[in-house]
Amino acid sequence: MNNKGKGILALLGIAGGAFAFWKYKNMSPEEKQKLKDKATETGNKIKEKAGEVQDTISEKYDQLKNAAKKEANDFTN
């Protein structure tokens, strides 16, 4: 992408951020709390899924490690 395209994307990003800031500042306290609650809920879901993925990866790693040890033992015997 050329510099002109990057500049346009940067301006759009800044404009989007400014709009979001303005929108947030004009929200009622109830709307702000709903937004915060939704962000917290989303964060908790991401943490939960990340934990599940980590557990799955750990299980697969242990299975592969055990299989490799078994193969090494079979090869030496």
N, C-alpha and C positions, 0 to 999 in steps of 0.2 A: 504494500500500500504506500502511496506517495505521501509526502508531508502535508499536502493540501487535504487529503482525506483524513489524516490523523488529526489535523487541526479542527476539521468539522466535527469529528467524533468527540474531541475534547470539549468543544463548545456545547455540543448536545448534552454531554455528561454534566457539565457545569450548570446548564439550564435546567436539566432534570433534578439535580441536587437542590438548586435554588427553589424550584417549584415544590419539592418535597418539604423543604424547610419551611416555606411559607404556609403550606397546607397544614403542617404539624402545629405551627404557631397559632393558627386560626381554629384548631380543634377545641372542642369543649373538654373539660377535665375528664368526663366520662369516656369520651372517644379516645383520649390519650391513654386512659387506663386500659381500655379494651385492646388498644394497639400493643401496649406493654405486655399485657397478659398473653396475647397471641404470640408475641416474640418469645416470651419465656416458655410457652408451651412448645413452640417449634424447636427451640434450643434443647429442651428436655427430650423431645422425640429424636433429635439428631444424636444426642449423647447416648440414648438407649440403643439406637441402631448401630452406632459406632462400637459400643460394647459387645453387641451380638456379633458383629463382623470380626472383632478382635478375638472373641471366643472361638468362632469358627476357624479362623486362621490358626490359632494355637492348637486346636484339635487336629487339623490337617498336618501341621508341622510335626506334632508328636507322632502321628500315624506314619508319616514319611520317615522320620528318624528311627522309629522302631522297625520299620520294614528294611531300612538300610542296615541296621545292626543285625537283623536276622539274616540278610543276604551275606553280610560280611562273615558271620559265624558259619553259615552254610558253606561258604567258599573256603574257609580255613580248615573245615573238617572234612 
